[in-house]
Amino acid sequence: MKSIAVLTGGGDCPGLNAVIRAVYKTAHSNGIKVYGVKNGFKGLVEDDLSLLGSENVSGILPRGGTMLGTTNRDNPFRYQCIDRGELVYKDMSQRILFNLKKRDIEALIVIGGDGTLKIASEIAELGFPVVGVPKSIDNDLPKTERTFGFDTAVSIATEALDRLHTTAESHHRVMVLEVMGRYAGWIALHSGIAGGADCIIIPEIPFKWDSITDKIKLRQQKGTMFSIIVVAEGAKPINGEISVARLVNNCPETIRLGGIGDKVAHELENLLGVECRSTVLGHLQRGGSPTAYDRILSTRYGEAAVNAIINKKFKTMVALQNNEIVPVNLIDVVGTPYLVPATHDLIKTGRSLGISFGD
Ligand code: F6P
């Protein structure tokens, strides 16, 4: 093996640079050259690759984002092109194989979440050697106990909850924190436990308004006039609807509301008559420096990905299982997100502590 390439695809995530650095260093010490692909699969289609040197990876371990750039779009199998003024989708997969082979690149490391790894597995099906690395703040990939980036997102959400506690307590308010996670409630569950939330609302457990208001009223009866609610962005009430009745400037209030965090805060204000505020943490969870845990996990993943290539373990993704990094079949990790099981240990722990899950 003389040359490999590495790309980052999908949303950025703390730890991407740490993986790239570990890939470069491990490959270098095995005499393998590493090409960095710019802006995900777009760089493969447009032949935007360059050889990495030690100067490129020096100092990037603690840096957020990705030094290679990334995009959420640009699936090479359905690549957006303008043809005679019309937007058309073309299969550019042969073009990317051509661009890889003309530089004698023998294997590709794809760092990404579900969507990116699905494309990676399709490239692997074409016969090109591919190894995936599980990236996502959402922790929603199967066959691995952790995706890198998750720990950082949880620590940022936990810090936000600590800060919301003091202002909630001072003003006797209900504070709602909306966190990311797409279809999964992992960030909400972990940060909710770590940040001492009173209610944790996740997509896997559709919620009832009564359950949340009962929990807040119970606290009020005991003399605690503030409450903290964490809500995952994908959460929904059990009947699927949010009935904000008030009209604001003759428009149903729901129209001017943002995400589920805002909706929960407004509905609770209507139902309870207490002041509620919502905070949407958004991309703060994704930007900036990775935690020590994520730096270590990313470094282990990067090293293991190169070793998987050296050992010809292609069509795999490196995964964390029982604190070891092992290769798993790439095809087994794409298509179905890994959601929080209703019987998860942390849910049991939360219930024992009196946390409401809104059910
Ligand atoms: O998958 C990571 C994630 O941050 C999700 O938690 C969130 O739903 C989504 O990406 C946001 O994507 P974008 O940055 O494209 O708005």
Residues whose N, C-alpha, C, O or C-beta is under 5 A from the ligand:
A	BS01	F6P	G11 D138 M180 G181 R182
